[in-house]
Amino acid sequence: MGTHDHGHAADGWVAPGIERILTAVAGVCALITVVGLVILWPRTDGKASADPLLVSADPVAATVQSETVGACSYDAASECRQYVVEVTEGEDRGGVFDWEQGIESRLRAGDEVLVTATETTDGAVTYSFFEYQRRTPLLVLTTLFVVAVLALGRLRGFGALAGLGASLAVVVVFMIPSLLDGNNTLAVALVAASTIAFIAVYLAHGFNVASTVALLSTFASLVLTAVLADVFVTAGKLTGLTEDSSFMLNALGVPIDARGILLAGMVLGSLGVLDDVTVTQVATVGALRRADSEAPTLHLYRSALDVGRDHISSTVNTLFLAYVGAALPLLLLFTEANQSVGSVATREIVATEIVRALVGSIGLIASVPIATGLAAAVYRPGAPVLPKDGRALPVWLARFRERRRSPRP
């Protein structure tokens, strides 16, 4: 979520009737979201459906105490690296075991790793390398991120971090268990995205007309993105079975529609960029209305749209480069295999990223005129002005008061 400061002083140019309509529409969206949460709320934690014989035990932390190079136990003519490793958590904490790896192993003394324990038929426990332990650098990086956001955004940055935490909670508590429960993936994604949008937008930007307009614009763009994703994933016959995790879930017997998961990922992935663009466009319209209270609505729309064009050109490029970066190893692999660009592009694993990038970009592009048009319609020229007591004044009385307060030449 962005932490840039979007002013909301233009809310005073919104007529009370318009504000009530916006609030009512947002309330209907909130009601639909709550109903969706109730209907799609997971009935189980999603773990019971997996075959327990295929699920590995949770890895435990361990530390490499020492490293030596010597003859391999299985071939005296070859060299191997022998490690002494200490388990640092779990039931076997403090236990020490020997470990032999090939000479090309990159493990060194002092490395923190994750290991899995396997009990053999004779009751002995053997350990195998699972992954490097990256807890410390990730915690340091997260701390730097939080400090940077709070230092620049201050109170608004705190709201953005709270929105981020709430978004993660929605994904972990609702979305993932609901998907594992076998619910409709696209419906789960839309309900989760709607919940996240409500929490994130209002926490980061406050409860005001501008936030509501940005939220409704985000919903409209999100629905368009979901429809496009569904159409082109179906037309392209994309299965969603392009990653090892998809095949692993299938092997575990988890009742998940891989194609639906692909759609859900596209919808959720586009949300973060959409809300930033819509909030920016609404703020731009508000700033232009404050600068020229009598500007015609069409003029206001066109002026804000010029700003949106500059914003969208850089954002689309950023979005595209992000997807290309994720697929770069695949592009290098296929290019090295002397395959043509057309052949590479039609491979499902690459075509999936192309569809993801283009669908997200189209939804992003559409969000600019949607948010700009709605904001321009809301911030009407000569609309009743809201004074501090919140009661609407007629236009003539508001202008009379402004003239009385203006210093005489």
Long-range contacts (C-beta under 8 A, 24 or more apart in sequence): 1-160, 1-163, 1-164, 1-167, 1-200, 1-204, 1-272, 1-275, 1-276, 2-160, 2-204, 2-276, 2-279, 2-280, 3-149, 3-152, 3-153, 3-156, 3-157, 3-160, 3-204, 4-280, 5-153, 5-156, 6-205, 6-210, 6-279, 6-280, 6-282, 6-283, 6-286, 7-283, 7-286, 7-287, 8-205, 8-206, 8-208, 8-209, 8-210, 8-211, 8-283, 8-286, 9-286, 9-290, 10-210, 10-285, 10-286, 10-287, 10-289, 10-290, 10-379, 11-208, 11-209, 11-210, 11-286, 11-386, 12-385, 12-386, 13-286, 13-289, 13-290, 13-293, 13-379, 13-380, 13-383, 13-385, 14-209, 14-378, 14-379, 14-383, 14-386, 15-380, 15-383, 15-384, 15-392, 16-384, 16-386, 16-392, 18-378, 18-380, 18-383, 19-209, 22-209, 22-212, 22-213, 22-216, 22-378, 23-212, 25-216, 26-212, 26-215, 26-216, 29-194, 29-198, 29-215, 29-216, 29-219, 30-198, 32-194, 33-191, 33-194, 33-195, 33-198, 36-187, 36-190, 36-191, 36-194, 37-174, 37-191, 37-195, 40-174, 40-178, 40-183, 40-184, 40-187, 40-188, 40-191, 41-174, 41-178, 42-174, 42-177, 42-178, 42-180, 42-181, 42-183, 43-181, 44-177, 44-180, 44-181, 45-177, 45-180, 46-176, 46-177, 46-179, 46-180, 46-181, 46-254, 47-180, 49-180, 49-182, 49-253, 49-254, 49-255, 50-252, 50-253, 50-254, 51-252, 51-253, 54-251, 54-252, 54-253, 55-252, 56-116, 57-116, 57-117, 57-118, 59-114, 59-115, 59-116, 59-130, 59-131, 60-87, 60-88, 60-89, 60-90, 60-92, 60-114, 60-115, 60-116, 60-117, 61-87, 61-88, 61-89, 61-90, 61-112, 61-113, 61-114, 61-133, 61-135, 62-86, 62-87, 62-88, 62-112, 62-113, 62-114, 62-115, 62-127, 63-88, 63-110, 63-111, 63-112, 63-113, 64-107, 64-108, 64-109, 64-110, 64-111, 64-112, 64-113, 65-96, 65-109, 66-109, 67-107, 67-108, 67-109, 69-103, 72-100, 73-100, 78-103, 79-103, 81-105, 81-107, 83-107, 85-113, 85-115, 85-127, 87-115, 87-127, 88-112, 92-117, 92-125, 97-127, 99-127, 99-129, 101-129, 112-136, 156-204, 156-205, 159-203, 159-204, 159-205, 159-206, 160-200, 160-203, 160-204, 162-203, 163-196, 163-199, 163-200, 163-201, 163-203, 163-204, 164-200, 166-196, 166-199, 166-200, 166-203, 167-196, 167-199, 167-200, 170-195, 170-196, 170-199, 171-196, 171-268, 175-264, 175-268, 179-256, 179-261, 179-264, 180-254, 180-255, 180-256, 182-255, 182-256, 184-260, 185-256, 185-257, 185-260, 185-261, 185-263, 185-264, 186-226, 186-230, 186-260, 186-263, 186-264, 186-267, 188-264, 189-226, 189-263, 189-264, 189-265, 189-267, 189-268, 190-222, 190-223, 190-226, 190-267, 192-268, 193-222, 193-267, 193-268, 193-271, 194-219, 194-222, 196-271, 197-222, 197-271, 197-275, 200-275, 201-275, 201-279, 205-279, 209-378, 210-279, 210-282, 210-283, 210-286, 210-375, 211-279, 213-278, 213-282, 213-371, 213-374, 213-375, 213-378, 214-275, 214-278, 214-279, 214-281, 214-282, 214-371, 215-275, 215-278, 216-374, 217-278, 217-281, 217-282, 217-367, 217-370, 217-371, 217-374, 217-375, 218-271, 218-274, 218-275, 218-278, 218-367, 218-371, 220-367, 220-370, 221-274, 221-278, 221-363, 221-364, 221-366, 221-367, 221-370, 221-371, 222-267, 222-270, 222-271, 222-274, 222-363, 224-362, 224-363, 224-366, 225-266, 225-267, 225-270, 225-274, 225-359, 225-360, 225-362, 225-363, 226-263, 226-266, 226-267, 228-359, 228-362, 228-363, 229-263, 229-266, 229-267, 229-355, 229-359, 230-263, 232-355, 232-358, 232-359, 233-259, 233-262, 233-263, 233-266, 233-355, 236-351, 236-355, 238-262, 238-348, 238-351, 238-352, 238-355, 239-348, 240-352, 242-348, 242-349, 242-352, 262-352, 265-356, 266-355, 266-356, 266-359, 266-360, 269-356, 269-360, 270-359, 270-360, 270-363, 270-364, 273-315, 273-319, 273-360, 273-364, 274-363, 274-364, 274-367, 276-315, 277-308, 277-311, 277-312, 277-315, 277-364, 277-367, 277-368, 277-371, 278-367, 278-370, 278-371, 280-308, 280-311, 281-307, 281-308, 281-311, 281-367, 281-368, 281-371, 281-372, 281-375, 282-371, 282-374, 282-375, 284-308, 284-372, 285-372, 285-375, 285-376, 285-379, 286-375, 286-379, 289-379, 289-381, 293-381, 293-382, 294-381, 294-382, 295-381, 296-381, 297-376, 297-377, 297-380, 297-381, 298-376, 300-376, 300-379, 300-381, 301-372, 301-373, 301-376, 304-372, 304-375, 304-376, 305-368, 305-369, 305-372, 308-368, 308-369, 308-371, 308-372, 309-368, 311-368, 312-364, 312-365, 312-368, 315-364, 316-361, 316-364, 316-365, 319-357, 319-360, 319-361, 319-364, 320-357, 320-361, 323-353, 323-356, 323-357, 324-353, 324-357, 326-353, 327-353
